[in-house]
Amino acid sequence: MPAQVVFPQYRNELGTTNYPFAAAANLTSQDGFTIAQGTILDASLYPIGVSQQLYISLVKVASDLITFSFSDAETPNLATASFPTASPPALLDVFDALGRPAGILVSEPNLLAAFSTWAPGSHKFLLGTTEFVASCVIPTPQTGLRAVVAPDGTLLTGDVWLVGQNGVVVRQDTDGAIRFDAVGEPLFLRQECHPTPGGQNLFTTPNFLQTINDCPPDQYGNWNLTPGANAVTEPILRIYPANGQLVLTLVGPASGGA
């Protein structure tokens, strides 16, 4: 009596079914090439913008590369997946047109190698022939901000920090939107006081007082006022600010002094 296989291996269990394609899918291209049943064992697909009825719309066979294209009932070329003809993988990553992850296909190297026997060229499929079952497709509406493209063409996804500088204020509005306010920077020239190497000093501190008794200030715009020699222990000169001005006064000796 043959032994009963209670828990068959996952890949062997699905190899004789149409999954992950719909039961009615015949997996045959318009020019007569057929994807053998069990070539694709499982799939999880979530390209941005997919709404319903995702399917393989094209298999492009080249001498060194094989490419799958994915479309849905409304949008063509939502995503692609490629692998080298000489070294097919077991797990095939899917990416959208901007290079973002859009899913994965589960197979075996020897199964994907069968595509290398197809005639070179582009083999097109109709929707009903390679439609994936609903459980393999995660609807991903094309709403909101999904990526930022830098000036050099680099695509930024995930956590992106926006920092306001030089008079630009970045904040989150009450409705959750990101708001930019260009308020200006009244002291923007002062910020250039210490320029970077190779830059230039765009700000010079103004010196409103030019001379005292025809005596100019030092290189920093300062005057050092000293009443007598440095050896005087109790100078009588007092200098203090008052109402935006400098007040200079002389004080006499203490009470009872000569």
C-alpha positions as CSV (number, residue, x, y, z in Angstrom):
1,M,0.0,0.0,0.0
2,P,1.6,3.3,-1.0
3,A,2.3,5.8,1.7
4,Q,0.0,8.8,1.8
5,V,1.6,12.3,1.4
6,V,-0.1,14.3,4.1
7,F,1.8,17.6,3.6
8,P,3.0,17.8,0.0
9,Q,5.8,20.3,-0.8
10,Y,4.4,23.7,-1.7
11,R,5.9,23.8,-5.2
12,N,4.9,20.2,-6.0
13,E,1.3,20.9,-4.8
14,L,0.8,23.8,-7.1
15,G,2.7,22.4,-10.1
16,T,-0.4,20.8,-11.6
17,T,-2.8,23.7,-11.2
18,N,-3.4,26.9,-13.1
19,Y,-2.7,29.0,-10.0
20,P,-1.6,31.8,-9.7
21,F,-3.5,32.4,-13.0
22,A,-7.3,32.3,-13.3
23,A,-8.8,28.9,-13.9
24,A,-10.1,29.9,-17.3
25,A,-6.7,31.3,-18.5
26,N,-5.2,29.2,-21.3
27,L,-1.7,30.9,-21.0
28,T,-1.3,31.1,-24.8
29,S,0.0,34.1,-26.6
30,Q,-1.5,35.6,-29.7
31,D,1.2,34.0,-31.9
32,G,0.7,30.6,-30.4
33,F,3.4,30.3,-27.6
34,T,2.1,28.8,-24.3
35,I,3.3,29.2,-20.8
36,A,3.3,25.7,-19.4
37,Q,1.1,25.0,-16.4
38,G,3.1,25.2,-13.2
39,T,5.8,27.5,-14.7
40,I,4.8,30.3,-12.3
41,L,4.0,28.7,-8.9
42,D,2.9,31.8,-7.0
43,A,2.8,35.6,-7.2
44,S,2.3,38.7,-5.1
45,L,1.8,41.8,-7.3
46,Y,1.2,45.4,-6.2
47,P,2.3,47.9,-8.9
48,I,1.1,51.4,-8.2
49,G,-2.0,52.2,-10.2
50,V,-3.3,48.7,-10.5
51,S,-7.0,48.5,-10.2
52,Q,-8.3,45.1,-11.4
53,Q,-7.6,42.1,-13.7
54,L,-3.8,42.3,-13.7
55,Y,-2.2,40.0,-16.3
56,I,1.0,39.2,-18.2
57,S,0.6,41.3,-21.4
58,L,4.0,40.6,-23.0
59,V,6.9,38.2,-22.9
60,K,9.9,39.5,-24.7
61,V,12.6,37.0,-25.5
62,A,16.1,38.1,-26.4
63,S,19.4,36.3,-26.6
64,D,20.5,37.4,-23.2
65,L,17.4,38.6,-21.4
66,I,13.8,37.6,-21.0
67,T,11.3,40.2,-19.8
68,F,7.7,40.0,-18.6
69,S,5.4,43.0,-18.9
70,F,2.3,43.4,-16.7
71,S,-0.8,45.4,-17.5
72,D,-4.3,45.6,-16.1
73,A,-7.7,46.2,-17.8
74,E,-7.1,50.0,-17.9
75,T,-3.4,50.7,-17.9
76,P,-0.7,49.0,-20.1
77,N,2.9,48.4,-18.9
78,L,2.4,48.9,-15.2
79,A,5.5,46.8,-14.3
80,T,8.1,44.5,-15.7
81,A,10.3,41.6,-14.5
82,S,13.5,40.4,-16.2
83,F,16.0,37.7,-15.8
84,P,19.2,36.6,-17.7
85,T,18.5,33.8,-20.2
86,A,21.5,31.9,-19.1
87,S,20.8,32.0,-15.3
88,P,17.1,32.1,-14.5
89,P,16.2,32.6,-10.8
90,A,13.7,30.9,-8.5
91,L,12.3,34.2,-7.3
92,L,11.7,36.9,-9.8
93,D,11.4,40.5,-8.6
94,V,8.9,42.8,-10.3
95,F,9.5,46.6,-10.7
96,D,7.3,49.5,-11.9
97,A,8.4,52.0,-14.6
98,L,10.2,54.1,-12.0
99,G,12.2,51.2,-10.6
100,R,10.1,50.8,-7.4
101,P,9.3,47.3,-6.1
102,A,6.0,46.0,-7.5
103,G,5.9,42.4,-6.6
104,I,7.5,39.0,-6.9
105,L,7.0,35.8,-8.9
106,V,7.8,32.3,-7.5
107,S,9.1,29.7,-9.8
108,E,12.1,27.4,-10.3
109,P,15.2,28.0,-12.5
110,N,14.5,24.9,-14.6
111,L,10.9,26.1,-15.2
112,L,11.8,29.6,-16.2
113,A,14.5,28.2,-18.5
114,A,11.7,27.0,-20.8
115,F,11.3,30.6,-22.1
116,S,14.7,30.4,-23.7
117,T,13.3,27.9,-26.2
118,W,10.7,30.5,-27.4
119,A,11.4,32.3,-30.7
120,P,13.2,35.6,-30.2
121,G,10.8,38.6,-30.2
122,S,7.8,40.0,-28.4
123,H,4.9,37.6,-27.6
124,K,1.7,39.4,-26.7
125,F,-1.1,38.1,-24.5
126,L,-4.7,39.1,-24.1
127,L,-6.2,39.8,-20.7
128,G,-8.2,36.6,-20.3
129,T,-5.3,34.4,-21.3
130,T,-2.9,35.2,-18.4
131,E,-5.0,37.0,-15.8
132,F,-3.9,36.5,-12.2
133,V,-6.3,35.5,-9.5
134,A,-7.5,38.2,-7.2
135,S,-5.6,36.8,-4.2
136,C,-2.3,37.5,-5.9
137,V,-3.0,41.2,-6.7
138,I,-2.9,43.9,-4.1
139,P,-4.8,47.0,-5.3
140,T,-2.5,50.0,-5.0
141,P,-4.4,53.3,-6.0
142,Q,-2.3,56.0,-7.7
143,T,-3.0,58.7,-5.1
144,G,-0.9,61.1,-3.1
145,L,2.9,61.7,-3.4
146,R,4.7,58.5,-4.1
147,A,8.2,59.6,-4.9
148,V,10.5,62.6,-5.4
149,V,12.7,62.9,-8.4
150,A,16.0,64.8,-7.7
151,P,17.4,67.2,-10.3
152,D,19.9,64.6,-11.4
153,G,17.2,62.1,-12.0
154,T,17.6,60.1,-8.8
155,L,14.3,58.6,-7.6
156,L,13.8,59.2,-3.8
157,T,11.3,56.9,-2.1
158,G,10.6,55.8,1.5
159,D,11.5,58.4,4.2
160,V,12.4,61.7,2.6
161,W,13.5,64.7,4.8
162,L,12.4,68.2,3.7
163,V,14.4,70.9,5.4
164,G,13.5,74.6,5.0
165,Q,16.5,77.0,4.9
166,N,17.4,80.5,3.8
167,G,13.9,81.9,4.3
168,V,11.9,78.8,3.4
169,V,9.5,77.4,6.1
170,V,8.3,73.8,5.7
171,R,5.4,72.7,7.8
172,Q,2.5,70.3,7.8
173,D,-0.9,71.9,7.2
174,T,-4.0,71.1,9.2
175,D,-5.3,68.8,6.4
176,G,-2.0,66.8,6.4
177,A,-0.6,68.4,3.3
178,I,3.0,69.7,3.3
179,R,3.2,73.5,3.0
180,F,6.1,75.6,1.8
181,D,6.3,79.3,2.8
182,A,9.0,81.5,1.3
183,V,9.1,84.2,4.0
184,G,12.6,85.6,3.1
185,E,15.6,86.0,5.3
186,P,16.3,89.7,6.4
187,L,19.7,88.8,7.6
188,F,20.7,86.6,4.6
189,L,23.8,88.6,4.0
190,R,24.9,88.3,7.6
191,Q,24.8,84.5,7.1
192,E,27.6,84.9,4.6
193,C,29.9,86.5,7.3
194,H,31.8,83.2,7.5
195,P,31.8,81.9,3.9
196,T,32.8,78.5,2.9
197,P,36.3,78.0,1.5
198,G,36.5,79.5,-2.0
199,G,33.5,81.8,-1.3
200,Q,33.3,85.5,-0.7
201,N,32.3,87.7,2.3
202,L,29.1,89.3,1.2
203,F,28.5,91.2,4.4
204,T,30.6,93.9,6.1
205,T,29.6,95.0,9.6
206,P,28.8,98.8,9.3
207,N,30.8,101.2,11.4
208,F,28.7,104.3,12.0
209,L,31.3,106.1,14.2
210,Q,34.2,106.9,11.9
211,T,36.7,108.9,14.1
212,I,37.1,110.3,17.6
213,N,39.1,113.6,17.5
214,D,40.3,112.5,14.1
215,C,41.5,109.1,15.5
216,P,40.3,106.1,13.5
217,P,39.3,102.8,15.1
218,D,41.4,99.6,15.1
219,Q,41.0,96.9,12.5
220,Y,37.9,95.6,14.2
221,G,36.2,99.1,14.4
222,N,36.9,99.5,18.1
223,W,38.4,102.3,20.2
224,N,40.1,101.5,23.5
225,L,39.5,104.4,25.9
226,T,41.9,104.5,28.8
227,P,42.0,107.3,31.4
228,G,45.7,107.8,31.9
229,A,48.3,105.1,32.2
230,N,47.5,101.5,32.7
231,A,49.0,101.7,36.1
232,V,46.1,103.8,37.5
233,T,44.3,101.6,40.0
234,E,41.2,103.8,40.4
235,P,40.3,105.4,37.0
236,I,37.8,108.3,37.2
237,L,36.4,107.7,33.7
238,R,33.0,105.9,33.5
239,I,31.5,104.7,30.2
240,Y,28.0,103.2,30.0
241,P,25.2,102.9,27.4
242,A,22.0,104.9,27.8
243,N,19.1,105.3,25.4
244,G,21.2,103.9,22.5
245,Q,24.2,106.2,23.2
246,L,27.5,106.0,25.1
247,V,27.8,108.3,28.1
248,L,31.2,109.3,29.3
249,T,31.5,110.8,32.8
250,L,34.3,111.6,35.3
251,V,33.7,110.9,38.9
252,G,35.5,112.7,41.8
253,P,37.2,111.2,44.8
254,A,35.3,109.6,47.6
255,S,33.8,111.8,50.3
256,G,36.5,113.2,52.6
257,G,39.3,112.7,50.1
258,A,41.8,115.4,49.2
